[in-house]
Amino acid sequence: MGIFGSMRNQKRVEELRELIDQESEGPVLSVFCRTDPRDPANSSESPAWAISLKNGLAHVAGFHEGDHGKEQTVKKLCAEAEKRITGASAALRGRSVALFIGGGGTVDSFTTFQIPVREDYVTLDSGPVVWPMLDVIDRGQRTGLVLLSQDRIRLLEWSDGHTSDLEESTFDLELGDWHQYRGPARPQGTVGGGGVSNVSAYDDRVDVWRTRFLKAAAKAISESASELGFERLVAAAEGELGAGFNEALSAEMRSKLATTVHLNLIDLPAAETGAALDPHLRQAWRDGVSGDGARALDSARAGGRGASGADQVLLALSEGRVEHLILDPYLETDREILSDDSRQALDDAGESSVQEALVELALRSGARVSSASVEEVPALSEAGGVLARLRY
């Protein structure tokens, strides 16, 4: 049931944990390219990502502190990065690329995504700078796409921009069981037959049938979504089915339902379904993270399971108490404003940047990491760009 797709992001998070703990001989170059061919800026002979890559590498290669040996190492890393990314096929570049390479070959990682990174980014540090990659992973979280029509439901898996059918993806009310999706089904007819003289009785039978269908649909989806471990659900349903389906879901599954779209997509191929729901998936992510940020800020103010500001969040991370870290990685935090304990946590992480230390501590402790701007999560503006929901 979509095993490869279901494991992809989990595997990438595990690989990132190993990557940041890996000893590097000298500096590490981190490169992120927004190679999305659908971006108008990439439609010319010289795509925007290639220009940004060349400029970013030139900037990094030209910056040194009088250390000739380091300068030569960095130039070699930059030349290798440009060669590998520009020489890759369009399929291998996907919609974005993450490349980490270090001196001596101790760090070497090339990853393709089907979700574009926020922007092209090249940086040099003592270790890999991973927040842009975690940002893509978070926005690509595993999602169950629930498609409803008048007598069928269909469940697909969406992860990292990929949409795929499950082995048993379609539930037919008449059969009462899941079966394999085999393309567009028969044209849908109306419920009931002709010759109904009593309109009220007919309407009652339709209402009874619809209630029965929605309860069966909600039960089947809840069981499958729970078994598959989806992190969220997005539903597409025609007419009034969406509201009825929402009400029929269990409280646990209702909490995972990010949004319901009023579209009938039951017969679309998986890729077309994903394309149709793409803007709704992106908005659902923004709404979810913004809501978590607001709740974290309210909880922090009330002395509950929330932390606000780099100082509080660093302490919570060092104690392993953070469930969800939300930060604006472009807002730099001055370490001089931190408490002694927070500065110690920063030193223990081995990072000069507060933002990168926050990300690495979260990654090591199994916390979810969401990168967001203050426009996406307004609560960040009142928290110095850093918020967290706590486990306890």
N, C-alpha and C positions, 0 to 999 in steps of 0.2 A: 504493500500500500504506500507507494511513493517513498520508499525507504531512503533513496539517495537524497531526494529533496528534503526529507525530514531531518536528516543527519547533517546536511551541508553546513548550516550556520553554527551548530553545536561544535562540529569538528573545527571550524575556523576559529572559534573562541578558544578552544583547547590549544590550537596551534599558536595563537597569539600569546597565550600564557607561557608556552615553551619558548617562544621567540624573545619575550622581554626578560626571561630568566637566563638566556643564553649569554655566555661570556663573549665579548667581541674584542678583537685585537685592533684597537684604534677606532676611529670614527665610523658611524653608520649613516648611510644616506637613505632617507625615506622619500619616496616619490609617489605622488597620486595624480593620475591623469583622468580628466573627464572626457573620455573618448567616445561618448554617446553619438552615433552617426545621425540620430534624429535631431540633434541640436543644430539649429541653423548656422551657428558659428563654426561648425565643423564641416560645412558643405563645400567650402572652397578648396582649391588645389593645395593650399597651405592651411590645414585645419587649425582652429584656435588652440586645441590642446597641444599640438606639435610646437607652435610658437611659444606657448607658455612654458612648455618643457625645456626648450632651448634657453629661454631667458632665465628660468629658475636655476638650471644647472650652471649657466654662466655666472650667475650671482654667487652661488655657493662655491664654485671653483675659484672665483676671484677674491674670496674672503679668507684670509689666514692671518696668523699672528707672528709672522716672521719665522715660522717653522718650515724650512724647505722640505723636509721629509714628509711632513703632514700635507703640505701643499701638493706634492707629487701624488700622494696616495689619494687625495680628494679628486684630483683631476682624472686619475685612472678610474675611480668609481663613477664619476660623472660621464665619462666616455662610454663605459660599459652600460650604464643605465640608458643612455640615449640609443645605443646600438640595439639593446634588447627590446625596448619598447617600440621604437620606430620600425624595427625589423620584424616584429610580430605580425601575424595575420590579423585581419579585421575581426575574425571570429574569436581569436585569442585575446584581443583587446576588449571585446564586449562593449559595455556602456561605460566602464571605468576600470582602471588598473591600479593595483597597489604593488610597489616594488621596494623591497628592503635589501640593501647589500652593504657589507662591511669589509674592511681590509682583512686580508688573509683568508677570505672565503668562509669565515666562521658564521656569518649571517648572510643568508641568500634565500629570498622568498618572493615569488611572483604570483599574484592572485588576480583573477578576472571576476568582475561583478556585472550583473545585469541591472543594477541600480546605479545611476551616476553619483559620484562623489559631489559634495557641495561645490567645490572649485578645485582647480589645479593647484597643487601644493608641492614644493620641494624644500626639504630642510635637512640639515646636518646636525647630528647630536652624538652623544656618547653611546646611545642605544637607539633602537627603533622608536619612532614617534607614531603611536598606533591609533590615536583617537579618530582620525578620519575613517579608518577601516572599521572601527567599532560603531561609528555612526551609520555606515552603510549596513552593517549586520543588524543593527537595531531597527532600522527602517524596513529591513527585509524579513522581519520576524514571521515565523510560520503562521499562516492564516487559513482557516477553512472558509471556502467560498460556498455559500448555501444558495442554490438556485431553486426557486419554487414556481410551479405552474398550477393549473387547477387540479391535476390529479397525479403529479409526480414531483419528486424532489431530487436534486442532484448535488453531490458534495465533491468539490475539487480542492486541491491543495495549491496554495500560493506561497512561495518562499524565494527571497532574493530575486524578485522580478520574474521568476518562472512560474507558469501555471500548468498543472498536470492533472489528468484524470486519475482517480484511484482505481484499484483493480475491480472493486465493486462500488460504483459511484452513484448509481441511480436507484431510487426507491420508488416502486410502483405500488400505489395504494391497493389496486386490485389483486396484485400478487402477494402483497404484504411482506415483501422481502427486498433486500438489496440485490441488484444484478449489474452486470457489466454494461457500461455505456457503449452503445453501438451506433452513434450518430443520430441525426434528426429522427424523431419518432413520428408516429402517425399524427395527422392533424387532430387537434383537440376538438371534441364535440361538446355539446352542452349536457349537463347532468339531467337525467330523467328523460322521459319520452314525450311524444306528442299526445294530444287528446286529453290533456289535463284540464278539467273544467273548473276546478276550484283553485283559483290563483293563490289564495291564502294557504291552502294545504300544500300546494306545490312549493311555495316560498318556504314553508316550514320544513319540508323535506330537504330542500337545498341547504337551509341553515344547519340542519342536523348533520347532513353529509359533510358540509364544510368544517364544522366543529370536529367531527370524527377525523377528517383528513388532517387538520392542523395538529390535533393531539398526537396522531400517529407520526406525523412528520417531525414534530418537536422531540418525541421520544426517540425516534430513529437517529436524528441528528445528534442529540445529546449523547447517546450511547457511542456513536461512531467518533464524534469529536473528542470525547473523553478518552476513548481507547487510543486514538491517534495522538493525543497530547497537544492539540492546537493551542497556541497562545492567545488567539482571538478569532472571532467569526465576523464575516461580512455577508449580509444577506441581500439577495436581489429577488424581488417578488412582484408579481403583477397585482393591480387592484388593491383590495383590502386584505389580501393574504398576509402581507408583511406585518400589519398590526396584530392580526390574530395569531400568527406564528410567534411573535415576540411574547405575547401573553401566555402562550402555551408552554414556553420554555421553562425549565427549572431555574431557580434563582441563581444557581452556580453558572449555568450556561448563559443566562441573561446578562450576567456581569461581564461575560466575555464577548458579547455581541457589540461590536464597535459602531456599526451603522447599518441601516436598511435602505436600500436603493429601490425606487419604484421602476424596475425594468424587468421584462421577461427575457431572460437569457438562456432558458432551459436547453435550447437546441444548438447553441453556438459551440464551435470547437473551443478547446481549452485556451489556446493562445488568444483568440478573439475575445473570450470572456475576460481574460486578464487585462487586455487592452481597454475594454469598455469600463472596467472597474478601477483602473489605475489611478485616476484622479481622486476617487473616493477612498482608496487605500491610503493615499498620501495624506488626505485630509483627516482620515481616521487616526493616523499616527500623530498628527499635530494635535488633534483634540485630546487624545489619550495622554500625551506627554504634558500638554498644558494643564490638564486636569490634575495630573499627579504633582506638578509643580505647585499649583495653587494649594492642594491639600498638604503638601510638605511645608509650605510657608505657614499655613494656618496652624498646623500641628507644632511647628517650632515655636511659634508665638505662645501657644497654650501649654508648652512644656510636655508635649506628647511625642509621638513617634515621627518626628521631623527634625531636620537640622538645616540651618540657614547660614550661608557665608562659608568661606574657605576654612576658617579656623575651626568652627564647630564640625564641619563635615570631615576634615582631616582627622580629627580626634575620633569621630565615630567610625571612620574607615580603619584606623589603626586598631580598633577594638573589634572589627568584623561585624559591626551592627548595621551596616547600610544595605538596604534591599534594592534601592533604585537611585543611582546618581544622575543628576541632571545638571549640565553645566554649559556655559557659553565658552568654548575653547579659545575664542578670539579676545576675550577680556582677560588681560594679564593681571595677576595678583602679586602685589609686592610682599615678599616674604618677611619684610621688616615689621609688618603690621600683625604678624602671627604671634601666638603665644609660644613660650619655650617648648611646650609639649608638642605643638603642631610643627614647629621647626625641626624637632627631633624626628617626628614622623616623616617629614619631608626628606631629611638626611638619610633615614633608614631606607626610603624608597630609591635613593641614589639618583634623584632627578633635580636639576636646577630650576625647572619650570614647575610652578605650583599646579597648573592645570594638568600637565602630563603626569605629575605625581599622583594627583587625584584619580586619574584614569587607570594608572597602573595598580594602585592600591585596590581600586574597585575590581579590576580584572582578576587580581590574585585572590580576592575574597569571595568571588562568585557573584558580585553585585551586577545588576543590569546597568548599562551606561547609555545615556541619551545625550547627544550633543544638540543644542538648540540655541537659537538667537533669542534676544529679549522680545523681538516681535512675535516669535512663535510661542514663547512662554513668558508672558508679562511679569510673572512673579519673580523671575530672575533679576529684574531691574532693581528690586528691593532687597536682593540677597547677595549683591556683589557678584552675580553671575554663577553662583553655586548653591544648589539645593539637594536635599536627599530625603527620601522616605526610609525610615528605619525599621529593622526587623523587631527590635525591642528597645 
